[in-house]
Amino acid sequence: MEYVMKTPLEKERQILINTFDKFADDYWKTLAEISRASAVNLEDVITIVFTSADFVRSPYKLKDGQPVYTTRKVYRKRTPFILQLLTAF
């Protein structure tokens, strides 16, 4: 078995994903909320969320004028299918 070393951002990406798995009904978070909840530096959160296919931005929700994000996994699990369908286009 080959050992693959993870970079710090890959480790932090997994921390972000795990943090979203713990959220209950309020699973849409601003970048600052993600940073606070995960204890990951805001700059790294921004880099990870904007470059990883694991995260999605809500096309219709805002918190205090800020865009909100969640993981694709949580989005598929918790968003009603009709909303997923409507926002796909």
N, C-alpha and C positions, 0 to 999 in steps of 0.2 A: 504494500500500500504506500502510495506517495503522499508525503506531507506537504501541504500547500500553505505557505505562510500568508496570513491575511494582513493587508495594510491597515493602518489606523482608521481610515475612512470606511473600509469594509466592515471593521468591527463596530464602528459607530452606526453604520447603516443597519446592522443587525440589532443594535440597541434601540434604534428608532422603531424598527418593525416590532420588536418585543413590547415596547412601550404602548404602541397602538393596540396591541392585542389585549392590553389590560383596561383600556377605556370601555366604559359601559355605553350608554346611549349617546353621549356627547363625544362622538368620534371624529368630528371635523375640528381641526385645530389650526391656529395661526402658527407661523414659524416661531414666534417668540414662545407660545405655549408649548410647542414641541420641544424647544430647547430647555425650558424650565422643567417639564415633566420627565425628560430623559437625562438631564444633566449633561447634555452634549452642547458644546460651544455653538452659539447662534450662527457664526460664520460657516461652521462645518454642516450644520443643519441645512442652511441655504444651499450649499454645494451639493449635498446628498440628495435633497428633495428635487432640485432642478436637474440633476444629471442621472438619477436612477429611475428605471421604469417601474420600480416598486411603489411609487407614490402618484397620486392623482390630485388635481386641484378641482374644487367644486366649481362648476360652471354657473351656479345660481346662488351660492351662499357666501355671506361675508360676516365677519365679526368685527364690530367697531370700524368698518370700512376696510378691513384687511382681508385678503383672500385666505381661504382655509383649505387644508389638505388632509388626506388620510392615505392609508395604504390601499393598494388594489385589492388585497385579500379582505380587509375589513369592509371596503366598499361593496364588493360582491356579496359578502355575508350579510351585511346590515341594511343596505339600501334596497327598498322595494323594487322588484323587477320592472315595474312600469316606469319608475323614475330612471332606472338604468337605460331603458329603451328610449325614453324621451330625450335624454341627454347624450345619447350616442350620435345624434345627427347634428 
